[in-house]
Amino acid sequence: MTIEQETFSNYTILKDKLPSYGFRQRGDMLVYERPLPKENMRIIIEYGDEICGKIIDLDDGGEYTNFRISNVTGFGAEVKQQFTELLLDIREKCCRNKYFKFEQAQRINEYIFDTYGGSPDFLWPSIPSYGAYRLKSSKKWYAIIGSVPLYKLESSTDSRKEVEVINVKADSGNIERMLAQKGYYPAFHMNKKCWVSIILDDTLADTEIQSLIDNSYKSV
C-alpha cells in the first residue's frame, strides 16, 4: 500500500473543495504543486480517480523516489515526513471520513451528511463500530449504523460474517409488513416495537433506505 492509499483509504475526497485548497485543472487531472522547504525539489499531487503524488528533483528534472523506501532514514525520512504532512493536511481540509466498511453504508452516510449535516457520534465503547446520527437540537438519534455478526440477525444461519445495518424509527403499524420483506430485521439493540434494522448490502435500494431515514428523522 502506498503512502497515498494508506492516508486516504477510509476517506471520501470532496472534489469541489480541491480548487480552494490550490488544485488547478490540468487536462483530466486536478493538480497541486508546491516547493519542498529548503530543498530544490517540488511536490506534485494529482487527483483523477484517486490522489497520487510525486517529488521532482529540479536539478535534473527526475523523480525522487527514495522517500518511499521502507524504513527510510536521513534525508529520505525528512522528505517523507513533509510529503505525508501535506497529504494529511489535504485529507483534513478536503475529505470526509467514510466511517464504515461497506459501500452501501458509506453511501448512506454520505446521504445523511448531505441532507441533515453532521457526522455520526460513536457513543458506546462496548460497540465502537456503532455511529448514531442525532438531531442538532435535542440530540435524540434518528438513525444508527453499525456492524453485527450475521447470525445475530438471522436465526437460520450460524455465519459470523460481519455485516453492517442501519437502525431507523418506523411506524409500529408497518413493522410487521417490513419484516416480511428481505433485508429487514427486528431492531438490533433497539426497541423492536418502533425501530427496525436494515442490512446495508444492497439488498434494498438506496432510495428506499433514504426514504425510511427521512421518515425516522421527521418522527424523532
HUHUTA-V974647 format. One record per residue. N is the residue number from 1. SS is DSSP state (A for helix, B for strand, O for the rest). PSI is psi as a letter, one per 30 degrees, with the letter a starting at -180 (999 if undefined). Layout:
n=[N:N]
ss=[SS:SS]
psi=[PSI:PSI]
//
This chain:
n=[1:2:3:4:5:6:7:8:9:10:11:12:13:14:15:16:17:18:19:20:21:22:23:24:25:26:27:28:29:30:31:32:33:34:35:36:37:38:39:40:41:42:43:44:45:46:47:48:49:50:51:52:53:54:55:56:57:58:59:60:61:62:63:64:65:66:67:68:69:70:71:72:73:74:75:76:77:78:79:80:81:82:83:84:85:86:87:88:89:90:91:92:93:94:95:96:97:98:99:100:101:102:103:104:105:106:107:108:109:110:111:112:113:114:115:116:117:118:119:120:121:122:123:124:125:126:127:128:129:130:131:132:133:134:135:136:137:138:139:140:141:142:143:144:145:146:147:148:149:150:151:152:153:154:155:156:157:158:159:160:161:162:163:164:165:166:167:168:169:170:171:172:173:174:175:176:177:178:179:180:181:182:183:184:185:186:187:188:189:190:191:192:193:194:195:196:197:198:199:200:201:202:203:204:205:206:207:208:209:210:211:212:213:214:215:216:217:218:219:220]
ss=[O:O:A:A:A:A:A:A:O:O:B:B:B:O:A:A:A:A:A:A:A:O:O:B:B:B:O:O:B:B:B:B:B:B:B:O:O:O:O:O:B:B:B:B:B:B:B:O:O:O:B:B:B:B:B:B:B:O:O:O:O:O:B:B:O:A:A:A:O:O:O:O:O:A:A:A:A:A:A:A:A:A:A:A:A:A:A:A:A:A:A:A:A:A:B:B:B:O:O:O:O:O:A:A:A:A:A:A:A:A:A:A:A:A:A:A:O:O:O:O:B:O:O:O:A:A:A:O:O:O:B:B:B:B:O:O:O:O:O:O:B:B:B:B:B:B:B:B:B:A:A:A:O:O:O:O:O:O:O:O:O:B:B:B:B:B:B:B:B:O:O:A:A:A:A:A:A:A:A:O:O:O:O:B:B:B:O:O:O:O:O:O:O:O:B:B:B:B:B:O:O:O:O:O:O:A:A:A:A:A:A:A:A:A:A:A:A:A:A:O]
psi=[k:l:e:e:e:e:e:g:e:h:k:k:k:j:e:f:f:e:e:f:f:g:k:k:k:j:b:g:l:k:k:k:k:l:l:k:k:g:k:h:l:k:k:k:k:k:j:c:f:l:k:l:l:l:k:k:j:f:e:f:g:l:k:k:f:f:f:f:k:k:h:k:l:b:e:e:e:e:e:e:e:e:e:e:e:e:e:e:e:e:e:e:f:g:l:k:k:e:e:l:e:k:e:e:e:e:e:e:e:e:e:e:e:e:e:f:l:l:l:k:k:j:f:j:f:f:i:f:f:j:k:k:k:l:k:e:e:f:g:k:k:f:k:k:k:l:l:k:k:e:f:f:e:j:f:f:l:g:k:g:k:k:l:k:l:k:k:l:k:l:k:f:f:f:e:e:e:e:f:f:k:k:f:k:l:k:k:k:g:l:j:f:f:g:l:k:k:k:k:i:g:g:e:k:k:e:e:e:e:e:e:e:e:e:e:e:e:e:e:999]
//
